[in-house]
Amino acid sequence: MEAKLHSIEYGQSEIAFHLNFKERKTLAIHVYPDRSVVVDAPANTSIDKIKSRVIKRAKWIRKQQRFFERYPPALPARKYISGEAFRYLGRQYTLKIEHSIINQVKLLRGQLYVYATYQNPKHIKELVDTWYRDKANRMFKERFTECLKQVKRKISIEHDGQFKLRAMKTRWGSCSVKNQITLNPELIAAHKECIDYVIIHELCHIVEHNHSKEFYRLLEKAMPDWEKRKDKLETTMERRDL
């Protein structure tokens, strides 16, 4: 059954929400990244009772909506055609595809040129992905070395300097219980200061494999402006967790 749209008054405005009746015992309110509000309620719950609950949670709902307003909207699926926008180290470039007898990708004058023997989207995607991964591997090695010096000097953390690249839908980086650090190659689209933040965040997990107060104490000591960098990462890139 399609969710019905309802609303409640909150201050000088209103909060609209989609209502679903389900076989469940409790009422749940969800706020999604597009700032839409969905209420899942037990079957036979009265509308008045549901609206009363939404009113009680209105302040929290607005807070969540403001939170999501800070982040850029989700990008549509790429078509890998000329004119599309791509990011690299915080700057935006326009994709330009040229026919060539050799396959090559270059950054020239604000454009990401793809010289390709075949111009079908699948082939273009393979060339672009390979280029990004190669750039990510080189840049991350450079930044990892610098970040290691920083954490060794400031918080005495040691690491062998090795990391893996793996595409991840919901994370920029991770650190296993064996201290294996993995970085998302798509992070190469972010500013260098944001890349450093992700690397140092994961290096701090070598000591604290959680997000406890002690973890953030370490992060603060290693990178005093980490919150500014985190905010920049999340407001310029599609949001992911660490």
C-alpha positions as CSV (number, residue, x, y, z in Angstrom):
1,M,0.0,0.0,0.0
2,E,1.3,3.4,-1.0
3,A,2.3,5.7,1.9
4,K,-0.2,8.6,2.5
5,L,1.0,12.2,2.9
6,H,0.1,14.0,6.2
7,S,1.4,17.0,8.0
8,I,1.6,18.8,11.3
9,E,2.0,22.5,12.2
10,Y,5.4,23.4,13.8
11,G,5.9,27.0,14.6
12,Q,5.3,29.1,11.5
13,S,5.7,26.2,9.2
14,E,4.6,22.6,8.8
15,I,6.3,19.2,8.7
16,A,5.0,16.9,6.0
17,F,5.4,13.1,6.5
18,H,4.5,9.9,4.6
19,L,2.6,7.4,6.8
20,N,2.9,3.6,6.5
21,F,0.8,1.3,8.6
22,K,2.7,-1.9,9.3
23,E,2.6,-5.1,11.4
24,R,4.8,-3.8,14.1
25,K,4.6,-3.0,17.8
26,T,6.1,0.5,18.0
27,L,6.0,3.7,16.0
28,A,9.2,4.8,14.2
29,I,10.0,8.1,12.6
30,H,12.7,8.3,9.8
31,V,14.4,11.3,8.2
32,Y,16.2,10.6,5.0
33,P,19.0,12.4,3.2
34,D,16.5,14.0,0.8
35,R,15.0,15.5,4.0
36,S,11.7,13.5,3.6
37,V,10.0,12.2,6.7
38,V,8.5,8.7,6.9
39,V,6.5,7.4,9.8
40,D,6.0,3.6,10.2
41,A,3.1,3.0,12.6
42,P,1.4,-0.1,14.0
43,A,-1.8,-1.0,12.3
44,N,-4.9,0.6,13.7
45,T,-3.0,3.5,15.4
46,S,-5.1,6.6,15.3
47,I,-4.0,9.6,13.2
48,D,-4.3,11.8,16.2
49,K,-1.9,9.7,18.2
50,I,0.6,9.6,15.3
51,K,0.5,13.3,14.8
52,S,1.0,13.8,18.5
53,R,4.1,11.7,18.3
54,V,5.4,13.6,15.3
55,I,4.8,16.9,17.1
56,K,6.8,15.7,20.1
57,R,9.7,14.7,17.8
58,A,9.4,17.9,15.6
59,K,12.5,19.5,17.0
60,W,14.6,16.4,16.3
61,I,13.1,16.1,12.8
62,R,14.1,19.7,12.0
63,K,17.6,19.1,13.4
64,Q,18.0,16.0,11.1
65,Q,16.7,17.9,8.1
66,R,19.2,20.7,8.7
67,F,21.9,18.1,9.1
68,F,21.2,16.7,5.7
69,E,20.9,20.1,4.1
70,R,24.7,20.5,4.6
71,Y,25.6,17.7,2.2
72,P,25.5,17.7,-1.6
73,P,22.7,15.8,-3.2
74,A,23.4,12.3,-4.4
75,L,24.7,12.3,-8.0
76,P,22.9,10.5,-10.8
77,A,24.6,7.5,-12.3
78,R,27.4,8.5,-14.6
79,K,26.9,8.0,-18.4
80,Y,30.6,8.5,-19.2
81,I,29.9,11.0,-22.0
82,S,31.5,14.3,-22.8
83,G,30.4,17.2,-20.6
84,E,30.0,15.2,-17.3
85,A,31.8,16.6,-14.2
86,F,34.5,14.7,-12.4
87,R,36.5,15.7,-9.3
88,Y,40.2,15.3,-8.7
89,L,42.0,16.6,-5.5
90,G,39.1,18.9,-4.8
91,R,38.8,20.5,-8.2
92,Q,36.1,19.8,-10.7
93,Y,36.9,18.9,-14.3
94,T,34.8,18.4,-17.4
95,L,35.0,15.0,-19.2
96,K,36.0,15.3,-22.9
97,I,36.2,12.2,-25.0
98,E,38.4,12.1,-28.1
99,H,38.9,9.3,-30.6
100,S,42.5,8.1,-30.7
101,I,44.6,5.1,-31.8
102,I,45.8,4.8,-28.2
103,N,44.0,4.8,-24.9
104,Q,45.1,7.6,-22.6
105,V,43.7,9.8,-19.9
106,K,45.0,13.3,-19.1
107,L,44.1,16.5,-17.2
108,L,44.4,19.5,-19.5
109,R,43.2,23.0,-19.0
110,G,40.4,22.2,-16.6
111,Q,39.2,19.2,-18.6
112,L,39.6,15.4,-18.1
113,Y,40.5,14.2,-21.6
114,V,39.9,10.6,-22.4
115,Y,41.6,9.5,-25.7
116,A,40.0,6.2,-26.6
117,T,40.1,3.6,-29.4
118,Y,36.4,2.9,-28.7
119,Q,34.0,5.5,-27.4
120,N,31.3,3.3,-25.8
121,P,30.6,4.1,-22.1
122,K,31.8,0.8,-20.8
123,H,35.3,1.3,-22.3
124,I,35.4,5.0,-21.2
125,K,34.5,3.9,-17.6
126,E,37.3,1.3,-17.6
127,L,39.8,3.9,-18.7
128,V,38.7,6.5,-16.2
129,D,38.5,4.0,-13.3
130,T,42.0,2.8,-14.1
131,W,43.4,6.4,-14.2
132,Y,41.7,7.3,-10.9
133,R,43.0,4.1,-9.2
134,D,46.6,4.8,-10.4
135,K,46.4,8.4,-9.2
136,A,44.9,7.3,-5.9
137,N,47.7,4.8,-5.3
138,R,50.5,7.3,-6.0
139,M,48.9,10.2,-4.0
140,F,47.9,8.0,-1.1
141,K,51.5,6.6,-0.8
142,E,52.8,10.2,-0.6
143,R,50.2,11.4,1.9
144,F,50.5,8.2,4.0
145,T,54.2,8.7,4.4
146,E,53.6,12.3,5.6
147,C,50.8,11.3,7.9
148,L,52.9,8.5,9.5
149,K,55.6,11.1,10.4
150,Q,52.9,13.2,12.0
151,V,51.3,10.5,14.1
152,K,54.7,9.1,15.1
153,R,55.9,12.5,16.3
154,K,52.7,13.6,18.0
155,I,51.1,10.4,19.4
156,S,53.8,7.7,19.0
157,I,51.9,5.5,16.6
158,E,53.9,3.1,14.5
159,H,52.8,1.4,11.3
160,D,54.5,-0.4,8.4
161,G,53.1,2.2,5.9
162,Q,51.2,-0.4,3.8
163,F,47.6,0.0,2.8
164,K,45.1,-1.5,0.4
165,L,42.8,0.2,-2.1
166,R,39.2,-1.1,-2.3
167,A,36.1,0.6,-3.6
168,M,33.6,0.9,-0.8
169,K,30.0,2.2,-1.2
170,T,29.7,3.5,2.4
171,R,33.2,4.2,3.7
172,W,36.2,6.3,2.9
173,G,38.6,4.1,4.9
174,S,38.8,1.3,7.5
175,C,41.3,-0.3,9.9
176,S,41.1,-4.0,10.7
177,V,41.8,-5.5,14.1
178,K,45.2,-6.6,12.5
179,N,45.9,-2.9,11.7
180,Q,45.4,-3.4,8.0
181,I,44.3,0.0,6.6
182,T,42.1,0.2,3.5
183,L,41.4,3.3,1.6
184,N,38.7,4.0,-0.9
185,P,40.2,5.0,-4.3
186,E,37.4,7.5,-4.8
187,L,38.9,9.6,-2.0
188,I,41.3,10.9,-4.6
189,A,38.5,13.3,-5.6
190,A,38.8,15.1,-2.3
191,H,41.2,17.9,-1.2
192,K,44.6,16.7,0.1
193,E,43.8,18.0,3.6
194,C,40.7,15.7,3.6
195,I,42.7,12.8,2.4
196,D,45.2,13.4,5.3
197,Y,42.2,13.5,7.7
198,V,41.0,10.1,6.6
199,I,44.5,8.5,6.8
200,I,45.2,9.9,10.3
201,H,41.7,8.9,11.4
202,E,42.5,5.3,10.4
203,L,46.0,5.4,11.9
204,C,44.4,6.4,15.3
205,H,42.3,3.2,15.1
206,I,45.5,1.3,15.6
207,V,45.4,2.3,19.2
208,E,41.6,2.7,19.6
209,H,39.5,0.4,17.5
210,N,36.3,2.4,18.2
211,H,35.0,5.9,18.4
212,S,35.4,6.4,22.1
213,K,36.4,9.6,23.9
214,E,40.0,8.3,24.0
215,F,40.0,7.8,20.2
216,Y,38.9,11.4,19.7
217,R,41.5,12.6,22.2
218,L,44.2,10.9,20.1
219,L,42.8,12.3,16.9
220,E,42.7,15.8,18.4
221,K,46.3,15.6,19.4
222,A,47.4,14.2,16.1
223,M,45.3,16.7,14.0
224,P,43.9,19.6,16.0
225,D,41.8,20.8,13.1
226,W,40.3,17.4,12.2
227,E,36.7,18.7,12.6
228,K,37.3,21.4,10.0
229,R,38.7,18.8,7.6
230,K,35.9,16.4,8.3
231,D,33.3,19.1,7.6
232,K,35.0,20.0,4.4
233,L,35.1,16.3,3.3
234,E,31.4,15.8,4.1
235,T,30.2,19.1,2.5
236,T,32.1,18.7,-0.7
237,M,31.9,15.0,-1.3
238,E,29.1,12.4,-1.2
239,R,28.8,11.4,2.4
240,R,30.4,8.2,3.7
241,D,31.4,6.9,7.1
242,L,34.8,6.2,8.7
